[in-house]
Structures are given as C-alpha cells and as structure tokens.
Amino acid sequence: MIRENPSPKHGYPGRLFVFEGLDGSGKSTQAALLGKWLAAQGYRVFRTEWNSSELVSSTIRRGKKKGLLTPTTFSLMHAIDFADRFERTILPPLRAGYVVVCDRYSFTAFVRDAARGCDPDWVRTIYSFAPTPDVAFYFRVPVKVTLQRKIASRLKISYYEAGMDLGLSEDLHDSYERFQGRIKKEYDRIALTDRMTIIDSTRPVEPIQAELRSAVRPILQGFPKGEALLHDG
Amino acid sequence: MTDRTYGTRLPGLPSDELGGKLIVIEGADGSGRSTEVALLKEWLEVEGHAVVDTGLRRSTLVSEEIDRAKRGHTLGATTLALLYAADFGDQLENKIVPALSAGSTVLADRYIYTLMARAIVRGASRDWARRLYGFAFRPDLVVFLDARPEILLHRSIGKYGSLDYWESGMDLCLSRDLFESFFLYQDRLAREFEWMTREYAFHTVDANRRPEEVDSVVRDLVTPLYGRSPKPPVRRRVRPTPPGPAASA
C-alpha cells in the first residue's frame, strides 16, 4: 500500500487536477498541454476526459433517440458513466500516486443537472463518492465566444448540448445560447462556493498555460517524480 | 411535490395530486413475493381496480446494460448501484407516475428497498442509498414478506434447481461455498431490511406459511386503502352433498 504524501484535500497519494468549463472554453487544449509539461518534468501523469464510457454511451444514445430520458434519468445515466470512469480509471492511478488530470469532473454534472432542474442537493449526494480535487480550474468564457469557436471549427451542436429537450427555443443556436447561459451562470456560482480557480479563458493559449503551470507548482512541491510517464486514458 | 416523494423534488412531474395507489410487495427471493403479487393483482382486478404491475429491471432504458454488466462482473459497486437507480428512475417516470396519474393501482414487485439493501451490503452507506432514492414516490403500503432463511433456501432450490449466483451474493466473495454464501448474504440483507422496516414503516407479514394464508393477511392490509373495512374471512362454500347411496343410507 502506498501511503506517502497523502493529499491534504482527499488523502490519496496522487494529486487530482480538474479542468472545468463550457464546451469550447479551451479547457481540453490546456489540460493536454499541462499533462505534457508535467510528464516532461518527470511526474507520472494520468490524463483522462469525461466522455461517455462504452457501457452507457449506447444507452444514452438509445435513450436520447427514443426520447425516454427525463432530467432525472439523464442525470443518473451520466452519474453511472462518471462512476464507472471514476472506479476504473481515476481512483486506481490516484491511489498509485499519479498526477491525475481530469478534463471534466463532478462539477460538470452539478452545473448541467442544475440547468436541467434537478435538485442540487440530490445531485451532490450522488457524486459524494468523488473526492475533492487538489485544484479545480474553471475556464470562464462568454457563451458567445464558445458558439463562435464551435461554428469556426465546424462542430455540430447536438440536441442535448443545446438543451433542446427543455423547450427553451425552437431554434438550435438560440436554445444553445440560453441553455449554455444557464450552465455558465451555475459555473460562475459554484466557482465561488467550491473554491475553484477561475481562469479568464478569453485570452490566447500561452499566457493561460503559463498561469496554470504557476498554479500547480506549489501543489507539487516535494511531490515525488518517477520515470517520466504520460498516460492518456 | 416533495411530500409525495422521499424528499427530492422530481423535475417535470405533474404537480396535481396523483389519484392512484402505490402498493409495494417486498421480500427476499423465495419469500413468495411473485406469487403474492399475482394473487393480489387478480383479486384487485376482480374488485374492479385497474392494476399495473411493475418490478425491478424491466425498463427498456438500461436493463440490457445491467444484464451485460452482470455477465461480465466488471462493474464497481457504485456504478452498479447507479445503474439500478437509473433503471428504477426510468420506470418511475415512464410507468409508475403515468399509471398513478391515470388513477390506476400500481403493484410493485419490489421497490427501492431491495435496491438499497443490495447497494448497502456492497459497500454503499445507508445515508447515500437513502438520499439517492429520495426521488422515489412514497408508497401507500409496503408489505414485507418475512421468511426464514431455510424456507428461502428450499424455495430457491425448488425454483432454480440450485442457488442463484446473485441471490447468493457470490460477487461479494463472502465465501467460496455457494451454500454458505447464500446464508451470509441473506443475513446481511435481512439486517438492512430491519432498519428500513422502521424507517419506511413496512408492514411485516409472516411468510413462512402457505400462499393463501399470506394472501389473506395482505388483503386485510390493502382493503383500507380503498376506504373500506376489511372483509370478514371468506368462508369456504359448502358443497351440497351429492345424492348417492351414502345420502340415502
């Protein structure tokens, strides 16, 4: 059993860095860059993103198609997905002493489910198995900017991403802006209550990355290095 | 709406009072639950009530995934607990609530309590399980069929020809021996049902008896829900003695 260097936040020997923000906020780019840099520094790094695991992605797709999903089941399906990812790919490296870089974490569920009208206390209870990260970065950016980035990179806006199931607007872009606006408002709120580190993500990539590196340095002070290892989970 | 559920508001549900009745039959595998559900359904329908029956793991949303997960045995305890919760949520919103809104009686062959007990014996905290299922509707009546482990054992063997892997809790690795695991597992489940009996006001019915006897007790519990007092026990109709040599003698 590895017992040295327990994190003051969650007690595991590894470290947990979380990247949160709207789609198109630049968090994935930054997470990948930080992971590379950490590995180059000689840390054992495990990077993972929250996109659907095999187990439930088919179910979510099927449920979406049939229109079977309600805010409650939608929330639970994502919780299953996260729990599976957590039990399988986040917890083991955290216990093994890795620096785990998570592109999206439980906060994603808190804001999305709140925007869908779920009881926030209930959602938090469900995710109470997820330990508090050493740092959670919130990449703050106006919804308009994410929409422009999406359009510029020709990414399609999905039905659920636009919150079309909530009937906010008949128009996909309009609904997207309203729904993502709700999510942003919730992010802005919990960033304070959950003591997230707010990153102004309207800036270019380089200064943001530099800021992140300075932010994690103190957390990693005295943290053991191993053979440089980067795992993209 | 929070008074209709166990504390968590369900978004997007009708706010008006739902007319139907929700009756839950709980009990271990082999407690005679399914038999009782069938008998009760038949009787309620004869009495003129529209009955919708529901059980666990029958929704279209994730039942396939649960079956697949069980075959592979690769899921963590939290993930599996949430899969069952999603399955239940799907049934609640797409089947139970619509039926209640239509004024039907919903007869549930097991409910959140079995799911909670299973999750807890696999490592979830009681508090987490209780709050996870906070969105469930409060039943009008919960009947808990209480049968001795030996009775469960015999009925289980009678049903499967052996003991079921999951109903014996073999995934918990309590014992490599199926028989021993069965007793250890049932004992742990029983311990969870014990606190839930108080917390959720179960009506415990002694199920170490024949189905008709159990059914008669359950009917007496169900009858007041429909605003009537329990009927006196049905007397068996005495068949007229057939004419024959014995009669004439």
Boltz contact constraints between the chains, C-beta under 6 A:
constraints:
  - contact:
      token1: [A, 59]
      token2: [B, 62]
      max_distance: 6.0
  - contact:
      token1: [A, 59]
      token2: [B, 65]
      max_distance: 6.0
  - contact:
      token1: [A, 63]
      token2: [B, 61]
      max_distance: 6.0
  - contact:
      token1: [A, 68]
      token2: [B, 61]
      max_distance: 6.0
  - contact:
      token1: [A, 70]
      token2: [B, 93]
      max_distance: 6.0
  - contact:
      token1: [A, 71]
      token2: [B, 11]
      max_distance: 6.0
  - contact:
      token1: [A, 72]
      token2: [B, 10]
      max_distance: 6.0
  - contact:
      token1: [A, 72]
      token2: [B, 89]
      max_distance: 6.0
  - contact:
      token1: [A, 72]
      token2: [B, 135]
      max_distance: 6.0
  - contact:
      token1: [A, 73]
      token2: [B, 86]
      max_distance: 6.0
  - contact:
      token1: [A, 73]
      token2: [B, 89]
      max_distance: 6.0
  - contact:
      token1: [A, 73]
      token2: [B, 90]
      max_distance: 6.0
  - contact:
      token1: [A, 76]
      token2: [B, 85]
      max_distance: 6.0
  - contact:
      token1: [A, 76]
      token2: [B, 86]
      max_distance: 6.0
  - contact:
      token1: [A, 76]
      token2: [B, 89]
      max_distance: 6.0
  - contact:
      token1: [A, 77]
      token2: [B, 86]
      max_distance: 6.0
  - contact:
      token1: [A, 79]
      token2: [B, 82]
      max_distance: 6.0
  - contact:
      token1: [A, 80]
      token2: [B, 79]
      max_distance: 6.0
  - contact:
      token1: [A, 80]
      token2: [B, 82]
      max_distance: 6.0
  - contact:
      token1: [A, 80]
      token2: [B, 83]
      max_distance: 6.0
  - contact:
      token1: [A, 80]
      token2: [B, 86]
      max_distance: 6.0
  - contact:
      token1: [A, 83]
      token2: [B, 78]
      max_distance: 6.0
  - contact:
      token1: [A, 83]
      token2: [B, 79]
      max_distance: 6.0
  - contact:
      token1: [A, 83]
      token2: [B, 82]
      max_distance: 6.0
  - contact:
      token1: [A, 84]
      token2: [B, 79]
      max_distance: 6.0
  - contact:
      token1: [A, 87]
      token2: [B, 76]
      max_distance: 6.0
  - contact:
      token1: [A, 87]
      token2: [B, 79]
      max_distance: 6.0
  - contact:
      token1: [A, 117]
      token2: [B, 11]
      max_distance: 6.0
  - contact:
      token1: [A, 118]
      token2: [B, 11]
      max_distance: 6.0
  - contact:
      token1: [A, 119]
      token2: [B, 8]
      max_distance: 6.0
  - contact:
      token1: [A, 119]
      token2: [B, 9]
      max_distance: 6.0
  - contact:
      token1: [A, 122]
      token2: [B, 8]
      max_distance: 6.0
  - contact:
      token1: [A, 122]
      token2: [B, 134]
      max_distance: 6.0
  - contact:
      token1: [A, 125]
      token2: [B, 131]
      max_distance: 6.0
  - contact:
      token1: [A, 126]
      token2: [B, 132]
      max_distance: 6.0
  - contact:
      token1: [A, 129]
      token2: [B, 78]
      max_distance: 6.0
